[in-house]
Amino acid sequence: MTRGEKIKEWRRELGREWTQEKLAEALKKAGADVDRNWVAAVETDRMRKPFLSLEVQALARVFKKPMPQIFDELGAVGDSSASMVREGGSALLEVTAAMQSWVNVPIMGRAPAGEPREAFENFLGYYPAPGALVRGDAKRYIFVKAVGESMIGLQIRDGDNMLVHLQEEAADGDVVIAHVEGDGVTCKTFRVKKGVPSLEAANPAHKPLPLKPFRIVGKVIWRGG
């Protein structure tokens, strides 16, 4: 089965109302810069070039399939093996290599992308992480589920599995998991302004967090669907 035939099959599995136009709209909402002509070209195998990483991630989200399955069944992606997704100087490491190993990393809790709240108490299962990102001591990596929409500007959505490297330091612009004194755990962008560290949302609809003591728990280096 060709790549186009596979996507057409997945689209039809979503229901009769899922036209090429509706699929294009869903993929666009999921972060891919595509339109109905793109879907038509892919389904008829006129699209020869590899998918871009954001297109792969959008396909995984819309079709509700794990990233490894998307890579395995649709083939390689076309951008660099490790690219940076930037928003206002912040960055998330995004893996785009198709032919790589996958490592099962434990999901250890939830990190609100909104108001801080306790997390990490519960083991929620495992999720596959790109082996190229799990370097050194594998025990220093966990997945945390995002809760809320305060980081939507960095394409971190409610329910996303965020791969976190456990560390106590971060650089200005890093996306981090932080423990805020008296509130709990949250996912935010780490900022340092005039020597003062703070946490910043990536959604203009969210009010800035009040300045409270906090400590870095880990750095978000990748997100899965």
Sequence and secondary structure as in RCSB ss.txt:
>XXXX:A:sequence
MTRGEKIKEWRRELGREWTQEKLAEALKKAGADVDRNWVAAVETDRMRKPFLSLEVQALARVFKKPMPQIFDELG
AVGDSSASMVREGGSALLEVTAAMQSWVNVPIMGRAPAGEPREAFENFLGYYPAPGALVRGDAKRYIFVKAVGES
MIGLQIRDGDNMLVHLQEEAADGDVVIAHVEGDGVTCKTFRVKKGVPSLEAANPAHKPLPLKPFRIVGKVIWRGG
>XXXX:A:secstr
  HHHHHHHHHHHH TT  HHHHHHHHHHTT    HHHHHHHHTT   S B HHHHHHHHHHHT  HHHHHHHH 
 BSS SEEEEEETTEEEEEE  SS  EEEEEEEEEEESSS B    S  EEEEEETTT  S GGGEEEEEEESST
TGGGT  TT EEEEEE S   TTBEEEEEETTTEEEEEEEEEETTEEEEE S TTS       EEEEEEEEEEE 
